[in-house]
Amino acid sequence: MIGIMRLLFYNFIILLSTPVAITRIFFKSLKDKDYRLNLQHRLGIYDFKIGNKKPIWFHAVSLGEVISSESIILKLIEHHEVILTVSTPTGLRHAKKLYDKKLNILYAPWDFSLFVLNAFQTFKPSALVIFETEIWPSIINKAYKQKIPVILCNGRMSEKSFRNYSKFQSLMSDTLKKFSTIFVQSESQAKRFIELGASQEKLTIAPSVKFDSISSPENKIVSDSDLNNSKTLIFASTHKGEDERLINIFQKLLSKFEDLRLIIVPRHPERAEDIGGMLLKKNITYSIKKSDGIEFNSEKVIVIGAIGLLNSLYKKADLAFIGGSMLGTTGGHNIIEPAAAGCPFVVGPYMYNFEDVLDVFLSNKACIQAQNDHEIELSLKRILTDHEWHGKINALSVISKNKGSSEQQANSILNYLKN
């Protein structure tokens, strides 16, 4: 009875928040019109019928999760129909690019019981698979009540997430107990799930599926003949609040490395024009590009105004800084892609979304973590001047040792449904 009251109170809060969420969608759509596309999906209203088939409902919240879950989804669609839900336009666009018409790709409903009920009545799922840390009480409760297995893939629980979820310990405990299986990336993260109320016997430790995100890693060694040529630096997956600081670092590096060239890949490509304005104020020549075949002409900087190009750029670059790691509110981005492409990389102090993956790389001396802007500058300078120090050989070894988690988790889902 107490658990029902908690859930009712939670739904009341979500209902009160719905007008705010709609307003937020509207303002976000001023920069990206796809935010208001299919707004009815957020309310659990979908314009298709699933018939008698019972697909797997797979939820991957945004771009990073869509990319990382690809191997699992490709395995699942060999045997079952899949409905993929996302929460962001960048995730939706990339999913459509990846899968075309192989599966239905939709926005997920907001976690209010009526919206969720509509979605379940439309999807009629045989299983609910949630990727990483999307713990939504109403969706999970509805699946549990309908005896639909709920599986958490590639689960992670950063210290920050743990502190936030702990504020709602009772609700989280009720919710986590309704999972059928939880895959977590490390022992330390498993302990956090257990402290929040997850059943220990339902937890399985499996490496991050991000180690499977690159199928053919390349060992790109910098040769002596490269030392006198221009170098290419990437600032990858940058966020608002990082770009200007990183541009200042680039200016300082230019004073020593005149031929250094920079590619900035903002996490949200619609910010490309804003970054161009920052460069213009500093009299740095630049261009904005949105397609493959990126080559420098007379400009010092290229800003990427598209998604899906980062992996190919890592293979061409000499070094990278991974954004989202300078801000305490973001928690870092995927460091496996640059490692697999043979691109030495530096990260900032805030990598809590990838803490276990980062620990593996740091323990194998496969990357550099810098604690402030000055250390970032010195670390990048070190890679530019000491071509014997790459870290990527160790990084490729780390990737090789941790591959296979996607197949393990996909097979577990398929076996669960078979039984």
Residue, then its C-alpha position, 0 to 999 in steps of 0.5 A: m500500500i505504501g509503495i502504491m502511495r509513493l507511485l501515485f505521488y510520483n505521478f502527481i509530480i510528473l503530471l504537474s511538470t508536464p506543462v513545464a516539459i511542453t514549454r521546454i520542448f517548445f523553446k528547444s525547438l527554436k534551435d532544433k525543430d525536430y524537438r516538436l516533431n511527433l509531440q504526441h509520442r511524449l503523451g503516449i499517442y502513436d499512430f500505428k498498430i502492432g497487430n498480434k506481434k509482440p516486439i521488444w521495446f528497447h529504450a535508448v535515451s539519446l545519441g550516445e546510447v543509440i550508438s552504443s546499443e547498436s550491436i545489441i539491437l542488431k542481434l535482437i532484430e535477427h530474432h524479434e521485432v524491435i521498437l526503439t524509443v529515444s528522448t532526443p532529436t539527435g538520437l532519433r535522427h541517428a537511429k533512423k540513419l542506422y536502422d532505416k526501416k528495420l524497426n519502428i523508431l519513436y519518441a518515448p512517452w513521458d513517465f506519467s501512468l496514463f501516457v505509459l498505459n497508452a504506449f503499452q497498449t500500442f506496443k504490446p511488448s514481450a520485453l522492456v529493455i532499458f539501456e544504461t540508467e533510465i530508471w522510470p518508475s511508471i514504465i517499469n511498474k506497468a511492465y511488472k504489473q503486466k508480467i513483462p520482463v524488464i531488463l537493464c542493459n549496460g547499467r551504470m550508476s555514477e556516484k552523482s546519479f547514486r546521490n540523486y537517486s538516494k534522495f528517493q530511496s524508497l521509490m527507487s527500491d520499489t522500482l529496482k526490485k521489479f527488474s528481471t535482470i540488471f547488467v552492470q559494468s563493474e563491481s563498484q556500480a553493482k554495490r550502488f544498485i544494491e544499496l538502492g534496493a536492487s536484488q543481488e541475485k538479479l545482477t550480472i557484471a559485464p564490461s561496457v558494451k561501448f568496447d564493442s562500438i568499434s568493429s575494426p580498431e586501427n593501430k595508427i602509429v605516428s611515424d618520424s616522417d609525420l613530425n614536420n607536417s601539420k598536426t590535427l587536433i580534435f575537440a570532440s563532443t564539446h558543450k556550451g561552457e567548454d568551447e571558449r576555454l578550449i579555443n583559448i587553449f588552442q591559441k596558446l598551442l598555436s604559439k608553439f605549433e604554428d601548423l596545428r589545425l583544429i576540428i571542433v565537433p560540438r555535442h549538439p551540431e546546432r551550436a556550430e554557428d555559435i562556436g564560429g562566432m567565438l572564433l571570429k571574435k578571436n580572429i581565428t579563420y574557420s569554416i563550418k562543414k556538414s559532410d564527409g571529405i573534410e579537408f583544410n584549406s586556408e582556415k585554422v579551424i573546422v567546426i562540424g555542424a553534423i553528427g556521425l562524422l566523429n569516428s572517421l575524424y578520429k582516424k585522421a587526427d593526431l590527438a583529441f580532447i574529449g569534451g563534456s569532461m570540463l563541466g561538473t554537470t555533464g560527466g564526460h563522453n565515450i573515450i573508446e572511439p578515439a582509443a580504437a581509432g589510434c588517436p591519443f586523447v586527453v580528458g578533463p576532471y569530470m568523467y563520472n559517467f564513464e568512471d569504470v571505463l576511464d579507470v581501466f584506461l588510466s590503470n593501463k596508461a592509455c590516456i591522460q586525465a587533466q584536472n584544469d585548463h592549464e593541465i589540458e594545455l600541457s597534456l596536449k603539448r606533451i602528445l604533440t612533442d613526444h611522438e613516442w608517447h601515444g597510449k593507444i597501443n595499450a588502449l587497443s589492448v584494453i579494448s580487445k580484452n573487454k569486447g563481447s559484452s554486447e553479444q553476452q547481453a543480447n543472448s541473455i535477453l533472447n534466452y530469457l524470452k525463449n524460456 
